[in-house]
Amino acid sequence: MEASSEVSVAFAFEVLNGGGETLRGVFDTRGVSPSTCPPFPDAVVLCHGFRSSRRSRALTAISESLALPTVAFDFSGNGNSGGEFQYGNYAKEVEDLRSIVEWVQERGYRTKGILGHSKGGNVVLLYGAKYDDVDRIVNLSGRCSLTTGVIERIGKEGLEKIQRDGYVDMDGYKITSAGLRERLTTDMSQIEQIRNANVLHVHGSADEVSPASEAAELQKQTPGSKLKVVEGADHSFSNHRDDLIKAVIPFLEG
């Protein structure tokens, strides 16, 4: 489906999460009016990745191509939202997303789909496992095993410092022993509990952060889901945005 010719009506918003922190984002209604009773107009919520924001180029490209109303927000501790950045933090980000989904409903729309890139891909899958109340879930470049990629990011010396001091300072952020523990103990196999949503996994064959085999494993854990490997694409689909859009838009709008 082509992007809507309706005049977009976008506005910034603030929502409190369960911990009282302010989540900030932008809701582009695409000129679609809310409803006070069913059927409610559909909307899609977009979720960014690790130390990113709603302004992610991949998410922006998808938002600009969707005909449906879109909500893009910053997780707590990221971008313009309140709170302190925390490594790991998957369970809390699932609840951040829950706060957004409920806010969308309160505005008179229905969250038809949730899409996440990188860490956000894991978050939308974990959301589906817990709440299972959306029709479409799209995982872009998410990992299957959250124990992988840790040593590459933190390094052996960093891990030793966490074990010794309880934290390590990285470039602009801190990784604590509690955050690392949550990352290592978050079990993605729970996504087998997704029953009501159609799931799409999209991964680049040249992903430099996590190999496309991660998406294949996630597909095995979500029976009936679809997998699209974009040949030559990196982790952010930098030079393959058109391929990304062709894979994602028909699925979300269908």
C-alpha positions as CSV (number, residue, x, y, z in Angstrom):
1,M,0.0,0.0,0.0
2,E,1.3,3.5,-0.8
3,A,1.7,6.1,1.9
4,S,-1.5,8.0,2.6
5,S,-2.2,11.2,0.7
6,E,-3.9,12.5,3.8
7,V,-2.3,15.4,5.5
8,S,-0.3,14.1,8.5
9,V,-1.1,15.5,11.9
10,A,1.9,14.8,14.1
11,F,2.2,16.0,17.7
12,A,4.6,15.4,20.6
13,F,3.3,13.6,23.6
14,E,4.4,12.6,27.1
15,V,3.3,9.4,29.0
16,L,4.2,8.3,32.5
17,N,5.5,4.7,32.7
18,G,4.8,2.5,35.7
19,G,7.7,3.9,37.6
20,G,6.5,7.5,37.1
21,E,9.2,8.3,34.5
22,T,8.2,10.4,31.5
23,L,8.2,8.7,28.1
24,R,8.4,11.2,25.2
25,G,7.5,10.6,21.6
26,V,5.6,11.7,18.5
27,F,2.2,10.4,17.3
28,D,1.6,10.9,13.6
29,T,-2.2,10.3,13.1
30,R,-1.9,10.6,9.3
31,G,-5.0,12.7,9.5
32,V,-7.0,9.6,10.8
33,S,-9.5,10.7,13.5
34,P,-9.9,8.6,16.7
35,S,-13.1,6.8,17.6
36,T,-15.0,6.7,20.8
37,C,-16.2,3.1,20.2
38,P,-15.1,0.0,18.2
39,P,-13.9,-0.4,15.6
40,F,-11.0,1.8,16.5
41,P,-8.6,3.0,13.8
42,D,-5.3,1.0,13.6
43,A,-1.9,2.4,14.6
44,V,1.6,1.0,14.7
45,V,4.1,1.6,17.5
46,L,7.8,1.8,16.6
47,C,10.6,0.8,19.1
48,H,14.3,1.8,18.8
49,G,17.4,-0.2,19.7
50,F,20.2,0.0,22.2
51,R,21.3,3.5,23.1
52,S,19.3,4.8,20.1
53,S,16.1,6.9,19.9
54,R,12.8,7.3,18.1
55,R,14.8,9.3,15.5
56,S,16.5,6.1,14.2
57,R,16.9,6.3,10.4
58,A,15.5,2.9,9.9
59,L,12.4,3.6,12.0
60,T,12.0,7.0,10.3
61,A,12.0,5.4,6.9
62,I,9.3,2.9,7.9
63,S,7.2,5.6,9.6
64,E,7.3,7.8,6.5
65,S,6.2,4.9,4.3
66,L,3.3,3.6,6.4
67,A,-0.2,4.8,5.6
68,L,-1.3,3.9,9.2
69,P,-0.9,6.3,12.1
70,T,2.4,5.7,13.8
71,V,3.8,6.2,17.3
72,A,7.5,6.6,17.8
73,F,8.9,7.1,21.3
74,D,12.1,6.9,23.4
75,F,12.4,4.2,26.0
76,S,13.1,5.4,29.6
77,G,16.7,6.5,30.0
78,N,17.1,7.0,26.2
79,G,16.6,10.0,23.9
80,N,14.4,12.6,25.3
81,S,12.6,10.4,27.9
82,G,13.1,10.6,31.6
83,G,14.9,8.1,33.7
84,E,18.4,6.7,33.9
85,F,19.9,4.6,31.1
86,Q,20.3,0.9,32.2
87,Y,22.0,-1.9,30.4
88,G,19.8,-5.0,30.0
89,N,16.5,-3.6,31.1
90,Y,14.4,-5.7,28.8
91,A,11.6,-6.3,31.3
92,K,11.3,-2.6,32.0
93,E,11.2,-1.7,28.3
94,V,8.4,-4.2,27.8
95,E,6.5,-2.2,30.4
96,D,7.4,1.1,28.8
97,L,5.9,-0.3,25.6
98,R,2.8,-1.4,27.6
99,S,2.3,2.2,28.8
100,I,2.4,3.4,25.2
101,V,0.0,0.8,23.9
102,E,-2.5,1.7,26.7
103,W,-2.1,5.4,25.9
104,V,-2.8,4.8,22.2
105,Q,-6.0,3.0,23.2
106,E,-7.0,5.9,25.5
107,R,-6.6,8.2,22.5
108,G,-9.2,6.3,20.6
109,Y,-6.9,4.1,18.4
110,R,-6.0,0.4,18.4
111,T,-2.4,-0.8,18.3
112,K,-2.5,-3.2,15.4
113,G,1.3,-3.7,15.2
114,I,4.5,-3.2,17.1
115,L,7.9,-3.0,15.4
116,G,11.3,-3.0,17.0
117,H,14.8,-2.7,15.7
118,S,17.8,-4.5,17.2
119,K,17.2,-4.6,21.0
120,G,13.8,-3.2,20.3
121,G,13.1,-6.3,18.2
122,N,13.7,-8.4,21.3
123,V,11.5,-6.1,23.3
124,V,8.5,-6.3,20.9
125,L,8.8,-10.1,20.9
126,L,8.9,-10.3,24.7
127,Y,5.9,-7.9,24.8
128,G,4.0,-10.4,22.6
129,A,5.0,-13.2,24.9
130,K,3.6,-11.4,28.0
131,Y,0.6,-9.5,26.6
132,D,-0.2,-11.1,23.2
133,D,-2.7,-8.3,22.4
134,V,-1.6,-7.0,19.0
135,D,-2.1,-8.4,15.5
136,R,1.4,-7.9,14.0
137,I,4.9,-8.0,15.5
138,V,8.0,-7.1,13.5
139,N,11.5,-7.9,14.7
140,L,14.3,-6.2,12.8
141,S,17.8,-7.5,13.5
142,G,17.0,-8.9,17.0
143,R,19.1,-11.5,18.7
144,C,18.0,-15.0,19.8
145,S,20.7,-15.6,22.4
146,L,21.2,-12.6,24.7
147,T,24.4,-14.1,26.0
148,T,26.1,-13.4,22.7
149,G,27.6,-10.1,21.9
150,V,28.4,-9.3,25.5
151,I,32.1,-9.9,25.6
152,E,32.4,-8.0,22.2
153,R,30.9,-4.9,23.8
154,I,32.3,-5.0,27.3
155,G,35.6,-6.8,26.8
156,K,37.4,-9.1,29.2
157,E,38.7,-6.3,31.3
158,G,35.3,-4.7,31.5
159,L,33.8,-8.0,32.8
160,E,36.5,-8.3,35.4
161,K,35.8,-4.8,36.6
162,I,32.1,-5.5,36.9
163,Q,32.9,-8.6,38.9
164,R,35.2,-6.6,41.1
165,D,33.5,-3.2,41.5
166,G,29.9,-4.0,40.5
167,Y,30.0,-1.7,37.4
168,V,32.1,-0.5,34.5
169,D,32.0,2.9,32.8
170,M,31.6,2.6,29.0
171,D,31.6,5.5,26.5
172,G,28.9,7.7,27.9
173,Y,27.0,5.0,29.9
174,K,27.5,2.6,32.8
175,I,27.0,-1.2,32.9
176,T,26.2,-2.5,36.3
177,S,26.3,-6.1,37.6
178,A,22.5,-6.1,37.9
179,G,22.0,-4.9,34.3
180,L,24.4,-7.5,33.0
181,R,22.7,-10.2,35.0
182,E,19.3,-9.3,33.5
183,R,20.8,-9.3,29.9
184,L,22.3,-12.8,30.5
185,T,19.2,-14.3,32.2
186,T,16.5,-12.9,29.8
187,D,15.3,-16.1,28.1
188,M,14.0,-15.5,24.6
189,S,12.4,-19.0,24.4
190,Q,9.4,-17.5,26.2
191,I,8.3,-16.0,22.9
192,E,6.9,-19.5,22.1
193,Q,3.9,-18.2,24.1
194,I,2.9,-15.8,21.4
195,R,-0.4,-17.1,20.0
196,N,-2.5,-14.3,18.6
197,A,0.0,-12.2,16.6
198,N,1.4,-12.7,13.2
199,V,5.2,-12.4,13.5
200,L,7.8,-11.3,10.9
201,H,11.5,-11.4,11.4
202,V,13.7,-9.3,9.1
203,H,17.5,-9.5,9.1
204,G,20.4,-8.5,6.9
205,S,22.6,-11.2,5.5
206,A,25.6,-8.9,6.2
207,D,24.6,-7.9,9.7
208,E,27.8,-7.0,11.5
209,V,26.3,-7.0,15.0
210,S,24.3,-10.3,15.0
211,P,24.3,-12.9,12.2
212,A,21.1,-13.7,10.2
213,S,21.2,-17.1,11.9
214,E,19.8,-15.4,15.0
215,A,16.6,-14.6,13.1
216,A,16.3,-18.1,11.9
217,E,16.5,-19.3,15.5
218,L,13.9,-16.8,16.6
219,Q,11.6,-18.0,13.8
220,K,11.9,-21.5,15.1
221,Q,10.6,-20.2,18.5
222,T,7.6,-18.5,16.9
223,P,5.8,-21.2,15.0
224,G,4.0,-19.9,11.9
225,S,6.2,-16.7,11.8
226,K,7.8,-15.4,8.6
227,L,11.5,-14.7,8.0
228,K,12.9,-12.3,5.4
229,V,16.7,-12.1,5.0
230,V,17.7,-9.0,3.1
231,E,20.7,-9.9,1.0
232,G,23.7,-7.6,1.6
233,A,22.0,-5.5,4.3
234,D,23.8,-4.5,7.5
235,H,22.4,-4.3,11.0
236,S,20.6,-1.0,10.2
237,F,19.7,-1.8,6.6
238,S,21.7,1.4,5.8
239,N,21.9,0.8,2.0
240,H,18.8,-1.4,1.8
241,R,16.0,0.8,3.1
242,D,13.8,0.2,0.0
243,D,14.2,-3.6,0.6
244,L,13.3,-3.1,4.2
245,I,10.2,-1.1,3.4
246,K,9.1,-3.7,0.8
247,A,9.4,-6.4,3.5
248,V,7.7,-4.6,6.3
249,I,5.0,-2.3,5.0
250,P,2.7,-4.9,3.3
251,F,2.9,-7.0,6.4
252,L,1.9,-4.2,8.8
253,E,-0.8,-2.9,6.6
254,G,-2.2,-6.2,5.5
